[in-house]
Amino acid sequence: MSELRTLVVIPALDEEECIGATLDELRRLAPDVDVLVVDDGSRDRSGAVARERGVAVVRHVTNLGVGGALQTGFRYALEHGYAIAAQLDADGQHDPAFLAALVAPVAAGECDVSIGSRYVADSGYHAPAGRRLGMLLFSGVVRLALGRRIADTTSGFRAYNRPVMEVCQHDFPVDFPDAPLLISLGRRGFRLREVPVRMRERRAGTSFYTLGKSLYYPYKNLLASLMAWIQRPV
């Protein structure tokens, strides 16, 4: 994939039913990358399933959220000398066949963050109406904040270079690292690029977007996006 060392970071919360298949597919399609599973306070065997496959695991005693898990993954990547960290969901929604294309522009120095996007090309993905409306809302906020369009601000299929990981050790939205993180990084001058990818339905388990969280998410994410917009970059 690249001469630069890449670490795939997989945040996992109660993903015992599908993380094994995700890791097996990743090993088959991207055998040369290293993998870290961040077990974010799971109450099931998510971490054990990863260890059984020879994958490195870091466990949080309590659930910190996707952002907290990703920040832990960044810290691990920095401490172990990785140049790039790629974020991949444990539930099988992100197709590892697109991992090389996602990492390539970061490895080539063409951007600092690449975002796997369902909407810069026809991927066949169709979000529910309510979720699609939220995506359009946050895409609009990012456009106002950065003066450019990012179509898939909620994508969790991303790759980051080392300078971005270093910044994220000090300033990072630990619960929802979606549009607020992109705004924060863009305002600091980091280069963002969307890469067309294909995404799928989760293999098993329960989606993050339960009724309560789906109602809470847009308000919290919108507030965090506005705060990232008005704060002075440091």
C-alpha positions in Angstrom: 0.0 0.0 0.0 2.8 2.4 0.9 6.3 2.5 2.2 5.0 4.5 5.1 3.8 2.5 8.1 0.0 2.5 8.4 -2.0 1.5 11.5 -5.7 0.6 11.1 -7.5 1.7 14.2 -10.8 0.0 14.9 -13.0 1.4 17.7 -15.2 -1.4 19.1 -18.1 -1.3 21.5 -20.0 -4.6 22.0 -19.1 -5.8 18.5 -18.5 -9.5 19.3 -21.0 -10.6 16.6 -19.2 -9.0 13.7 -15.6 -7.9 14.6 -14.2 -11.3 13.8 -15.5 -11.3 10.2 -14.3 -7.7 9.8 -10.8 -8.6 10.9 -10.8 -11.7 8.7 -11.8 -9.6 5.7 -9.2 -6.9 6.5 -6.4 -9.5 6.8 -7.5 -11.0 3.4 -7.7 -7.7 1.5 -5.0 -5.7 3.3 -2.6 -8.3 4.7 0.4 -5.8 5.1 -1.2 -3.3 7.4 -1.0 -3.4 11.2 -4.2 -3.3 13.2 -5.2 -2.0 16.6 -8.6 -2.7 18.1 -9.6 -0.2 20.8 -12.1 -2.0 23.0 -14.2 1.0 24.3 -15.6 -0.6 27.5 -17.3 -3.5 25.8 -19.5 -5.8 27.9 -19.0 -8.7 25.5 -16.0 -10.6 24.0 -15.1 -8.0 21.4 -11.5 -7.6 22.7 -11.1 -11.4 23.2 -12.2 -12.1 19.6 -9.6 -9.6 18.3 -6.8 -11.1 20.5 -7.7 -14.6 19.2 -6.9 -13.4 15.8 -3.5 -12.0 16.9 -4.6 -8.4 16.7 -3.3 -5.8 19.2 -6.0 -4.6 21.6 -6.1 -1.6 24.0 -9.1 -1.6 26.4 -10.9 1.3 28.0 -12.4 0.3 31.4 -15.4 2.6 30.7 -16.9 3.7 27.4 -15.4 7.0 26.2 -17.1 7.2 22.8 -15.8 6.9 19.3 -13.6 10.0 19.6 -12.0 8.8 22.8 -11.3 5.4 21.2 -9.8 7.1 18.1 -7.6 9.4 20.3 -6.3 6.3 22.1 -5.5 4.8 18.7 -3.7 7.9 17.6 -1.6 7.9 20.8 -0.7 4.2 20.1 0.3 5.1 16.5 2.5 8.0 17.6 4.2 5.9 20.3 4.9 3.1 17.8 6.2 5.2 15.0 3.3 5.0 12.5 3.1 7.7 9.8 -0.6 7.1 9.1 -3.6 5.9 11.0 -6.7 4.7 9.2 -10.0 4.6 11.0 -12.3 1.6 10.2 -15.6 0.6 11.8 -15.8 -2.8 13.5 -19.3 -3.6 12.2 -18.3 -4.3 8.6 -19.8 -1.2 7.1 -16.5 0.0 5.7 -15.1 -2.1 2.8 -11.4 -2.8 3.3 -11.0 -3.2 -0.5 -11.0 0.6 -0.5 -8.4 1.0 2.2 -5.5 1.4 -0.2 -7.3 4.1 -2.1 -8.1 5.9 1.1 -4.5 5.9 2.4 -2.8 6.7 -0.9 -3.3 10.5 -1.1 -2.1 10.8 2.5 0.9 8.6 1.9 1.7 10.7 -1.2 1.6 13.9 0.7 -1.4 15.2 -1.3 -3.6 15.7 1.8 -3.4 15.4 5.6 -6.8 13.7 6.0 -8.6 11.6 3.5 -12.3 10.9 4.0 -14.0 7.9 2.5 -17.1 9.4 0.9 -20.3 7.8 -0.2 -21.3 10.8 -2.2 -18.5 12.1 -4.4 -19.3 9.2 -6.8 -22.2 6.9 -7.2 -21.7 4.2 -4.6 -25.2 2.8 -4.4 -25.5 3.9 -0.8 -28.9 5.2 0.3 -29.2 6.6 3.8 -32.6 6.8 5.5 -34.3 10.2 4.9 -33.7 11.5 8.5 -30.0 10.6 8.5 -29.5 12.0 5.0 -31.1 15.3 6.1 -28.6 15.4 9.0 -25.7 14.8 6.6 -26.9 17.7 4.4 -27.1 19.9 7.5 -23.6 19.2 8.6 -22.2 19.4 5.1 -23.7 22.9 5.0 -22.1 23.9 8.3 -18.7 22.7 7.2 -19.1 24.6 3.9 -19.9 27.8 5.9 -17.0 27.3 8.2 -14.3 26.3 5.7 -15.6 27.8 2.4 -15.6 24.4 0.7 -17.9 21.4 0.4 -17.4 18.1 2.1 -20.2 15.8 1.0 -19.8 13.0 3.6 -19.0 14.7 6.9 -20.3 11.8 9.0 -18.0 9.2 7.4 -15.9 7.3 9.9 -13.8 5.8 7.2 -10.7 8.1 7.2 -7.0 8.3 7.1 -4.8 10.8 9.0 -1.1 11.7 8.8 1.2 12.1 11.8 0.9 15.9 12.2 -2.9 15.5 12.5 -2.5 12.8 15.1 -0.2 15.0 17.1 -2.7 17.9 17.1 -5.5 15.6 18.1 -3.7 14.6 21.3 -4.5 18.1 22.6 -7.7 19.2 21.0 -10.2 16.5 20.0 -14.0 16.0 20.2 -14.1 12.8 22.2 -17.7 11.9 21.6 -18.6 12.8 17.9 -15.4 13.3 15.8 -17.4 14.1 12.7 -18.0 17.6 11.3 -16.5 19.3 14.4 -13.1 17.6 13.8 -13.1 18.4 10.1 -13.9 22.1 10.9 -11.2 22.2 13.6 -8.5 20.6 11.3 -9.5 22.7 8.3 -9.3 25.9 10.2 -5.8 24.9 11.3 -4.7 24.6 7.6 -4.8 20.9 7.3 -5.7 19.6 3.8 -8.9 17.5 3.6 -9.8 15.3 0.6 -12.7 13.0 -0.1 -12.1 9.7 -1.7 -14.9 7.6 -3.2 -15.6 4.4 -1.3 -18.4 1.9 -1.0 -20.1 1.3 2.3 -22.5 -1.5 3.4 -25.0 -2.3 6.1 -23.6 -3.5 9.4 -23.1 -7.2 9.7 -24.8 -7.7 13.1 -25.4 -6.0 16.4 -27.0 -2.7 17.2 -26.3 0.5 15.4 -25.0 3.6 17.2 -28.2 5.4 16.0 -30.6 4.2 18.6 -33.7 6.4 19.0 -32.2 8.3 22.0 -28.8 8.8 20.4 -30.2 9.7 17.0 -32.1 12.5 18.7 -29.2 13.7 20.8 -26.5 13.4 18.1 -27.6 16.2 15.8 -27.9 18.8 18.6 -24.6 17.9 20.2 -22.7 17.6 16.9 -24.2 20.9 15.7 -23.1 22.7 18.9 -19.6 21.2 18.7 -19.4 22.2 15.0 -20.3 25.8 15.9 -17.8 25.9 18.7 -15.1 24.6 16.4 -16.1 27.3 13.9 -15.9 30.2 16.3 -12.8 29.1 18.3 -9.5 30.6 17.3 -7.1 27.9 15.9 -4.1 27.3 18.1 
